[in-house]
Amino acid sequence: MNNTIRKNKIVAIAEHRQGTITPATGETLSLVREIGELLNLEATILLLGTSIEHGASQIAATTGMDVIAIEGTGLEPYNCEAYLTALTRPLKALDPHYIVLPHTAMGYDLAPRLAVLLQASSITAVEQLSVRGESLTFLRSQWNGKVILEVVPLTERTVVTALPGCWPELVEKPEKIGKVTIIPCDTFPVRSKTTGIKEASRMEFDLTKADVIVAAGRGLGKEENLQLIYELSGIFQKSAVGASRAACDAGWFDYGRQIGITGQTVSPNLYIACGISGSTQHMAGMKRSRMVIAINTDPLASIFGIADYCIVEDLATFIPCLLEEYNLVSRGRHDPE
């Protein structure tokens, strides 16, 4: 593909937690690498925060990309107003055609505001790239995955967020280590301030270490059906119970069990989705599961698009039948006829 674009840079805005680069950033850098190879563009990584020199050196060494670390006391924890102020001068100096962020709570909050500031297009939750002639287009889901949109930016500059789970983490051994530049920038937000972060309580069992996850969504229907989910999980060894955001919002599960962009990212050998429609946000957190079984009353549910086995049935009807069959087999009373 010939490059007809006048800009010569892609900028990736990295995300970190307490100095550790997040997995979603690694996936975003794979998208950055793909765009760069298609358009023959160089990439620079921007990292914002407090005491981030170690993180900047780490990402420069593992990617070979140059890193600009913007360091200031007002940049941690994340605050959109402070980030916009700190990013304005470096982005004008780099003059990139693409600015790419992970589609996380930070990314989808910052991206549209950044696009307004830079008079750029904003394309969020990108799942795939496509090339049409000389144009690079971005694919993303709409209406809970029932429609795939192919979006073409019409501006010279575009802000993109990469949906977690759609690209592998960028793991490579570059021939050279990227250059790290530290820029001090003390900026303090005046319209809003983060006073603290309250994390979900830690569970005794780590969802990310489970071989089997049984997850429930809004289709659970009522709290009385919770027992079915735990009973189904109980027939597997090294299993755990997870949930969608909707099920957590309903108060059926602790938020520590939430799977998705704003929850945990998991990749078990078996994922059983019970009453989960399959929003983009949820599927981003579990689409790397080796096998997916989905139970839903809606035959057009988006989760069926990635499931290996699709069961169109009410979970309150299907799960008791499955448990009964399991009990018969385990007791040696199953009639193969």
C-alpha positions as semicolon CSV with decimal commas, in nm:
position;residue;x (nm);y (nm);z (nm)
1;M;0,000;0,000;0,000
2;N;0,143;0,338;-0,097
3;N;0,152;0,603;0,168
4;T;-0,017;0,922;0,051
5;I;-0,038;1,078;0,396
6;R;0,175;1,380;0,471
7;K;0,224;1,314;0,843
8;N;0,503;1,079;0,939
9;K;0,417;0,970;1,290
10;I;0,188;0,747;1,492
11;V;0,162;0,828;1,861
12;A;0,059;0,564;2,114
13;I;-0,054;0,681;2,457
14;A;0,044;0,409;2,702
15;E;-0,140;0,319;3,019
16;H;0,022;0,206;3,342
17;R;-0,080;0,116;3,693
18;Q;0,171;0,210;3,961
19;G;0,450;0,212;3,704
20;T;0,359;-0,123;3,544
21;I;0,254;-0,110;3,179
22;T;-0,092;-0,265;3,136
23;P;-0,155;-0,566;2,907
24;A;-0,405;-0,352;2,711
25;T;-0,117;-0,120;2,620
26;G;0,079;-0,416;2,481
27;E;-0,217;-0,505;2,261
28;T;-0,254;-0,143;2,150
29;L;0,110;-0,139;2,043
30;S;0,040;-0,438;1,817
31;L;-0,222;-0,226;1,641
32;V;0,030;0,060;1,622
33;R;0,285;-0,175;1,466
34;E;0,027;-0,296;1,211
35;I;-0,066;0,059;1,107
36;G;0,302;0,152;1,084
37;E;0,381;-0,139;0,857
38;L;0,083;-0,070;0,631
39;L;0,157;0,301;0,594
40;N;0,533;0,305;0,654
41;L;0,496;0,533;0,955
42;E;0,721;0,558;1,260
43;A;0,573;0,537;1,609
44;T;0,642;0,722;1,932
45;I;0,501;0,625;2,271
46;L;0,382;0,882;2,524
47;L;0,368;0,781;2,891
48;L;0,226;1,014;3,156
49;G;0,249;0,995;3,533
50;T;0,467;1,037;3,839
51;S;0,807;0,863;3,870
52;I;0,765;0,677;3,541
53;E;1,125;0,669;3,417
54;H;1,155;0,295;3,491
55;G;0,832;0,215;3,305
56;A;0,943;0,430;3,011
57;S;1,278;0,250;2,990
58;Q;1,107;-0,086;3,010
59;I;0,867;-0,018;2,724
60;A;1,144;0,137;2,511
61;A;1,355;-0,177;2,557
62;T;1,076;-0,425;2,478
63;T;0,936;-0,241;2,174
64;G;1,233;-0,057;2,026
65;M;1,010;0,251;1,997
66;D;1,107;0,596;2,124
67;V;0,928;0,696;2,443
68;I;0,847;1,043;2,569
69;A;0,774;1,028;2,942
70;I;0,569;1,327;3,061
71;E;0,626;1,342;3,434
72;G;0,439;1,555;3,684
73;T;0,272;1,539;4,024
74;G;-0,069;1,628;3,882
75;L;-0,073;1,337;3,634
76;E;-0,137;1,053;3,876
77;P;-0,394;0,921;3,927
78;Y;-0,537;0,974;3,579
79;N;-0,732;1,293;3,526
80;C;-0,858;1,386;3,180
81;E;-0,815;1,760;3,227
82;A;-0,454;1,721;3,341
83;Y;-0,375;1,477;3,059
84;L;-0,515;1,711;2,793
85;T;-0,302;1,998;2,925
86;A;0,012;1,784;2,939
87;L;-0,040;1,631;2,593
88;T;-0,110;1,950;2,399
89;R;0,250;2,065;2,339
90;P;0,410;1,721;2,266
91;L;0,133;1,627;2,021
92;K;0,164;1,957;1,834
93;A;0,540;1,903;1,809
94;L;0,507;1,543;1,685
95;D;0,216;1,631;1,451
96;P;0,098;1,267;1,418
97;H;-0,159;1,134;1,176
98;Y;-0,279;0,865;1,416
99;I;-0,305;0,877;1,795
100;V;-0,380;0,534;1,940
101;L;-0,492;0,443;2,293
102;P;-0,620;0,127;2,462
103;H;-0,999;0,113;2,489
104;T;-0,998;0,111;2,867
105;A;-1,163;0,343;3,119
106;M;-0,875;0,586;3,059
107;G;-0,874;0,549;2,681
108;Y;-1,243;0,589;2,606
109;D;-1,264;0,886;2,843
110;L;-0,963;1,064;2,694
111;A;-0,996;0,981;2,322
112;P;-1,306;1,186;2,225
113;R;-1,192;1,489;2,425
114;L;-0,849;1,466;2,267
115;A;-1,012;1,448;1,923
116;V;-1,209;1,767;1,993
117;L;-0,892;1,944;2,113
118;L;-0,701;1,841;1,798
119;Q;-0,993;1,875;1,555
120;A;-0,951;1,509;1,472
121;S;-1,175;1,211;1,399
122;S;-1,245;0,975;1,689
123;I;-1,294;0,602;1,624
124;T;-1,331;0,395;1,940
125;A;-1,334;0,022;2,022
126;V;-1,157;-0,076;1,698
127;E;-1,140;-0,452;1,647
128;Q;-0,974;-0,488;1,307
129;L;-0,809;-0,297;1,023
130;S;-0,904;-0,311;0,657
131;V;-0,746;-0,162;0,346
132;R;-0,960;-0,035;0,059
133;G;-0,750;0,102;-0,224
134;E;-0,535;0,375;-0,070
135;S;-0,754;0,412;0,240
136;L;-0,708;0,256;0,580
137;T;-1,042;0,175;0,744
138;F;-1,131;0,062;1,096
139;L;-1,380;-0,208;1,189
140;R;-1,582;-0,200;1,510
141;S;-1,899;-0,361;1,645
142;Q;-2,227;-0,181;1,695
143;W;-2,552;-0,271;1,872
144;N;-2,399;-0,542;2,089
145;G;-2,209;-0,696;1,800
146;K;-2,508;-0,744;1,570
147;V;-2,355;-0,505;1,313
148;I;-1,992;-0,452;1,211
149;L;-1,913;-0,095;1,103
150;E;-1,632;-0,011;0,863
151;V;-1,528;0,346;0,940
152;V;-1,317;0,570;0,718
153;P;-1,176;0,886;0,884
154;L;-1,226;1,204;0,680
155;T;-0,980;1,423;0,870
156;E;-0,602;1,448;0,850
157;R;-0,567;1,335;1,210
158;T;-0,746;1,043;1,378
159;V;-0,772;0,931;1,741
160;V;-0,825;0,555;1,773
161;T;-0,886;0,324;2,068
162;A;-0,799;-0,047;2,040
163;L;-1,048;-0,288;2,192
164;P;-0,871;-0,526;2,434
165;G;-0,862;-0,888;2,323
166;C;-0,845;-0,810;1,950
167;W;-0,467;-0,793;1,912
168;P;-0,196;-1,002;2,079
169;E;0,040;-0,826;2,316
170;L;0,344;-0,689;2,134
171;V;0,628;-0,918;2,237
172;E;0,950;-0,883;2,043
173;K;1,325;-0,851;2,083
174;P;1,415;-0,534;1,891
175;E;1,759;-0,484;1,743
176;K;1,781;-0,146;1,913
177;I;1,639;0,004;2,229
178;G;1,414;0,304;2,187
179;K;1,523;0,646;2,309
180;V;1,365;0,777;2,631
181;T;1,302;1,149;2,678
182;I;1,174;1,286;3,010
183;I;0,960;1,600;3,000
184;P;0,860;1,762;3,332
185;C;0,505;1,894;3,333
186;D;0,338;1,994;3,657
187;T;-0,027;2,054;3,572
188;F;-0,314;2,055;3,815
189;P;-0,680;2,006;3,719
190;V;-0,921;2,275;3,831
191;R;-1,261;2,141;3,719
192;S;-1,238;1,796;3,878
193;K;-1,010;1,605;4,113
194;T;-0,966;1,237;4,191
195;T;-0,973;1,206;4,569
196;G;-0,919;0,831;4,582
197;I;-0,963;0,497;4,409
198;K;-1,171;0,220;4,562
199;E;-1,084;-0,122;4,422
200;A;-1,318;-0,419;4,421
201;S;-1,252;-0,659;4,706
202;R;-1,007;-0,937;4,628
203;M;-1,149;-1,287;4,598
204;E;-0,989;-1,596;4,744
205;F;-0,966;-1,746;4,394
206;D;-0,814;-1,556;4,104
207;L;-1,042;-1,567;3,797
208;T;-0,742;-1,542;3,568
209;K;-0,611;-1,876;3,702
210;A;-0,933;-2,074;3,655
211;D;-0,945;-2,354;3,397
212;V;-1,323;-2,323;3,375
213;I;-1,534;-2,011;3,426
214;V;-1,912;-2,013;3,453
215;A;-2,030;-1,655;3,401
216;A;-2,379;-1,512;3,443
217;G;-2,544;-1,207;3,290
218;R;-2,874;-1,022;3,301
219;G;-3,043;-1,332;3,160
220;L;-3,005;-1,489;3,505
221;G;-3,345;-1,329;3,560
222;K;-3,358;-1,332;3,939
223;E;-3,132;-1,378;4,238
224;E;-3,285;-1,717;4,314
225;N;-3,112;-1,857;4,004
226;L;-2,765;-1,781;4,147
227;Q;-2,752;-2,126;4,300
228;L;-2,770;-2,282;3,952
229;I;-2,455;-2,096;3,845
230;Y;-2,260;-2,207;4,151
231;E;-2,381;-2,566;4,115
232;L;-2,273;-2,574;3,751
233;S;-1,933;-2,432;3,842
234;G;-1,901;-2,692;4,117
235;I;-1,894;-2,990;3,881
236;F;-1,560;-2,875;3,735
237;Q;-1,220;-2,878;3,900
238;K;-1,033;-2,549;3,927
239;S;-1,340;-2,352;3,828
240;A;-1,471;-2,007;3,919
241;V;-1,787;-1,800;3,885
242;G;-1,774;-1,475;3,687
243;A;-2,029;-1,217;3,582
244;S;-2,112;-0,948;3,332
245;R;-2,133;-0,580;3,426
246;A;-2,513;-0,597;3,416
247;A;-2,521;-0,886;3,665
248;C;-2,288;-0,697;3,900
249;D;-2,493;-0,378;3,867
250;A;-2,802;-0,580;3,962
251;G;-2,630;-0,666;4,291
252;W;-2,615;-1,039;4,220
253;F;-2,234;-1,052;4,221
254;D;-1,945;-0,862;4,373
255;Y;-1,762;-0,641;4,121
256;G;-1,451;-0,849;4,182
257;R;-1,617;-1,114;3,961
258;Q;-1,682;-0,878;3,670
259;I;-1,534;-0,981;3,335
260;G;-1,479;-0,726;3,059
261;I;-1,306;-0,399;2,980
262;T;-1,382;-0,249;3,321
263;G;-1,337;-0,585;3,496
264;Q;-1,098;-0,874;3,448
265;T;-0,959;-1,026;3,130
266;V;-0,962;-1,405;3,134
267;S;-0,860;-1,689;2,902
268;P;-0,977;-2,021;3,054
269;N;-0,990;-2,355;2,876
270;L;-1,371;-2,344;2,900
271;Y;-1,600;-2,043;2,936
272;I;-1,972;-2,102;2,992
273;A;-2,174;-1,783;2,935
274;C;-2,514;-1,808;3,101
275;G;-2,768;-1,543;3,005
276;I;-2,502;-1,310;2,866
277;S;-2,599;-1,125;2,549
278;G;-2,241;-1,048;2,454
279;S;-2,171;-0,677;2,466
280;T;-1,844;-0,564;2,311
281;Q;-1,718;-0,465;2,654
282;H;-1,781;-0,811;2,799
283;M;-1,649;-1,011;2,504
284;A;-1,326;-0,812;2,510
285;G;-1,257;-0,969;2,848
286;M;-1,318;-1,334;2,755
287;K;-1,279;-1,382;2,379
288;R;-0,943;-1,554;2,423
289;S;-1,108;-1,848;2,598
290;R;-1,015;-2,176;2,428
291;M;-1,376;-2,299;2,416
292;V;-1,696;-2,100;2,470
293;I;-2,041;-2,242;2,544
294;A;-2,324;-1,989;2,542
295;I;-2,674;-2,035;2,686
296;N;-2,925;-1,768;2,587
297;T;-3,292;-1,745;2,492
298;D;-3,214;-1,502;2,208
299;P;-3,093;-1,685;1,896
300;L;-2,947;-1,355;1,769
301;A;-2,743;-1,286;2,084
302;S;-2,398;-1,151;1,997
303;I;-2,226;-1,404;2,223
304;F;-2,326;-1,675;1,974
305;G;-2,097;-1,510;1,720
306;I;-1,788;-1,625;1,910
307;A;-1,928;-1,933;2,087
308;D;-1,820;-2,285;1,988
309;Y;-2,151;-2,428;2,113
310;C;-2,474;-2,226;2,114
311;I;-2,767;-2,335;2,331
312;V;-3,091;-2,146;2,269
313;E;-3,275;-2,210;2,593
314;D;-3,363;-2,052;2,926
315;L;-3,073;-2,119;3,163
316;A;-3,324;-2,197;3,441
317;T;-3,448;-2,486;3,225
318;F;-3,121;-2,603;3,069
319;I;-2,884;-2,599;3,367
320;P;-3,103;-2,823;3,591
321;C;-3,128;-3,076;3,303
322;L;-2,751;-3,067;3,258
323;L;-2,689;-3,111;3,631
324;E;-2,934;-3,401;3,645
325;E;-2,759;-3,572;3,354
326;Y;-2,420;-3,514;3,516
327;N;-2,540;-3,665;3,843
328;L;-2,673;-3,973;3,664
329;V;-2,342;-4,026;3,485
330;S;-2,130;-3,964;3,796
331;R;-2,336;-4,219;3,993
332;G;-2,304;-4,479;3,718
333;R;-2,678;-4,494;3,655
334;H;-2,679;-4,345;3,307
335;D;-2,853;-4,553;3,044
336;P;-2,660;-4,512;2,715
337;E;-2,970;-4,627;2,526
